[in-house]
Amino acid sequence: MSMMPISGNSHTRRSSTGMTSAPQPVTEEIGQLLQSLNQSACSMNADAFAAHFWQDPSLIYVFNGRVVQGWQAMAQQHKESWAELSHCHFKTEKPQVVCCEAGRTAVATTVGHFSATNHNGERRAGRFILTLTCVRQNGRWLIVQAHESSTRQSGQ
């Protein structure tokens, strides 16, 4: 993908496909979305977590090759998986964000770290890569697709 600067802004680049590296405010907004998503995950609050997503049956959430389609199914999957845990922690690094459609759509990719402990005291930890497709609706960003792949390492 060839990138060319947009007039007057060396930090924003446009490709021949109409996608641009995100301007700083969009990158910060997506960073805030991820921070809020992390907080919801750390508190294992599936309702707060699901509020970051497009509430539609066509939502797609992929986790380690398992495809979950639909907002309700994604929320339920998180409720069930977090019910097995006594503690979890998620942290993501600063995302790389690309915008398209005049800043109404963004794709963000980040690396994250997690640790979780189940009710038996077994701990697992690892890293994950998270790619989100987000749309701006009514002044806020919503996730319409998510793809997460993780490495799990036991006993850390």
C-alpha positions as CSV (number, residue, x, y, z in Angstrom):
1,M,0.0,0.0,0.0
2,S,1.6,3.3,-1.1
3,M,1.2,6.1,1.4
4,M,1.1,9.8,0.4
5,P,0.9,12.8,2.8
6,I,-2.4,14.6,3.1
7,S,-2.1,18.3,2.5
8,G,-0.3,20.1,5.3
9,N,-0.2,17.2,7.8
10,S,2.9,15.1,7.8
11,H,1.4,12.8,10.5
12,T,-1.6,11.8,8.4
13,R,-1.0,9.8,5.3
14,R,-3.5,8.7,2.6
15,S,-3.1,5.6,0.5
16,S,-4.3,4.9,-2.9
17,T,-7.2,3.0,-1.3
18,G,-8.5,6.0,0.6
19,M,-7.3,4.8,4.0
20,T,-5.2,7.1,6.1
21,S,-3.1,6.7,9.2
22,A,-5.3,8.1,11.9
23,P,-4.9,11.7,13.0
24,Q,-3.8,12.1,16.6
25,P,-7.3,12.7,18.0
26,V,-8.7,9.5,16.5
27,T,-5.7,7.5,17.7
28,E,-6.3,8.9,21.2
29,E,-10.1,8.2,21.0
30,I,-9.4,4.6,20.0
31,G,-6.8,4.4,22.8
32,Q,-9.5,5.5,25.3
33,L,-11.9,2.9,23.9
34,L,-9.3,0.2,24.5
35,Q,-8.6,1.5,28.0
36,S,-12.3,1.4,28.8
37,L,-12.5,-2.1,27.3
38,N,-9.6,-3.2,29.4
39,Q,-11.2,-1.9,32.6
40,S,-14.4,-3.7,31.8
41,A,-12.4,-6.9,31.2
42,C,-10.3,-6.6,34.3
43,S,-13.5,-6.2,36.4
44,M,-15.1,-9.1,34.5
45,N,-18.1,-6.9,33.8
46,A,-19.5,-8.5,30.6
47,D,-22.3,-5.9,30.3
48,A,-19.8,-3.0,30.4
49,F,-17.5,-4.9,28.0
50,A,-20.3,-5.5,25.6
51,A,-21.4,-1.8,25.6
52,H,-18.3,-1.1,23.5
53,F,-19.6,-3.2,20.7
54,W,-22.2,-2.7,17.9
55,Q,-25.4,-4.2,19.2
56,D,-26.3,-6.1,16.1
57,P,-26.6,-9.8,15.1
58,S,-24.0,-9.2,12.4
59,L,-21.2,-8.3,14.8
60,I,-18.3,-10.7,14.5
61,Y,-15.9,-11.6,17.3
62,V,-13.1,-14.1,16.6
63,F,-11.1,-15.4,19.5
64,N,-8.2,-17.9,18.7
65,G,-10.1,-19.1,15.6
66,R,-13.5,-19.5,17.3
67,V,-16.0,-17.3,15.5
68,V,-18.8,-15.8,17.6
69,Q,-21.5,-13.9,15.6
70,G,-23.9,-11.5,17.1
71,W,-23.7,-9.0,19.9
72,Q,-25.8,-11.2,22.3
73,A,-23.7,-14.3,21.6
74,M,-20.5,-12.3,22.2
75,A,-21.7,-10.9,25.5
76,Q,-22.9,-14.4,26.6
77,Q,-19.5,-15.9,25.7
78,H,-17.7,-13.4,27.9
79,K,-20.1,-13.9,30.8
80,E,-19.5,-17.7,30.7
81,S,-15.8,-17.5,30.3
82,W,-15.4,-14.9,33.1
83,A,-17.6,-16.9,35.4
84,E,-14.9,-19.5,35.5
85,L,-12.3,-17.0,36.8
86,S,-11.6,-15.4,40.2
87,H,-9.3,-12.8,38.8
88,C,-8.1,-11.5,35.5
89,H,-6.0,-8.6,34.2
90,F,-5.7,-7.2,30.7
91,K,-3.5,-4.4,29.4
92,T,-3.0,-3.3,25.8
93,E,-0.2,-1.2,24.3
94,K,-0.8,1.9,22.2
95,P,-2.7,0.9,19.1
96,Q,-1.7,1.4,15.5
97,V,-4.8,3.0,13.9
98,V,-5.8,3.4,10.2
99,C,-8.8,5.5,9.2
100,C,-11.0,5.3,6.1
101,E,-14.3,6.8,5.0
102,A,-13.3,10.4,6.1
103,G,-12.6,9.3,9.7
104,R,-15.9,7.5,10.3
105,T,-14.2,4.0,10.2
106,A,-11.0,2.9,11.9
107,V,-9.0,-0.3,12.1
108,A,-6.8,-0.6,15.2
109,T,-4.3,-3.3,16.0
110,T,-2.5,-3.6,19.4
111,V,-0.5,-6.1,21.4
112,G,-1.8,-6.9,24.9
113,H,-0.9,-8.9,27.9
114,F,-3.2,-10.9,30.1
115,S,-3.2,-13.0,33.3
116,A,-6.1,-14.9,34.7
117,T,-6.7,-17.1,37.8
118,N,-9.5,-19.6,37.9
119,H,-11.5,-20.6,41.0
120,N,-9.0,-23.5,41.6
121,G,-6.1,-21.1,41.8
122,E,-4.6,-22.1,38.5
123,R,-3.0,-19.1,36.8
124,R,-2.4,-18.6,33.1
125,A,-0.8,-15.6,31.4
126,G,0.3,-14.6,27.9
127,R,0.2,-12.1,25.1
128,F,-2.4,-11.4,22.5
129,I,-2.9,-9.5,19.3
130,L,-6.2,-7.6,19.0
131,T,-7.5,-6.1,15.8
132,L,-10.7,-4.0,15.9
133,T,-12.8,-2.5,13.2
134,C,-14.6,0.5,14.7
135,V,-17.2,2.9,13.4
136,R,-18.2,6.2,14.7
137,Q,-21.9,6.4,15.5
138,N,-23.5,9.3,17.4
139,G,-20.2,10.7,18.4
140,R,-18.7,7.6,19.9
141,W,-16.7,4.6,18.5
142,L,-18.3,1.2,18.5
143,I,-16.5,-2.1,17.7
144,V,-18.2,-3.9,14.7
145,Q,-15.6,-6.7,14.4
146,A,-12.8,-8.0,16.6
147,H,-10.2,-10.6,16.1
148,E,-8.1,-11.7,19.1
149,S,-5.3,-14.3,19.0
150,S,-3.4,-15.2,22.1
151,T,-0.6,-17.3,23.4
152,R,-1.2,-19.0,26.7
153,Q,1.5,-19.8,29.0
154,S,0.8,-21.7,32.2
155,G,2.3,-21.2,35.6
156,Q,3.6,-17.7,35.2
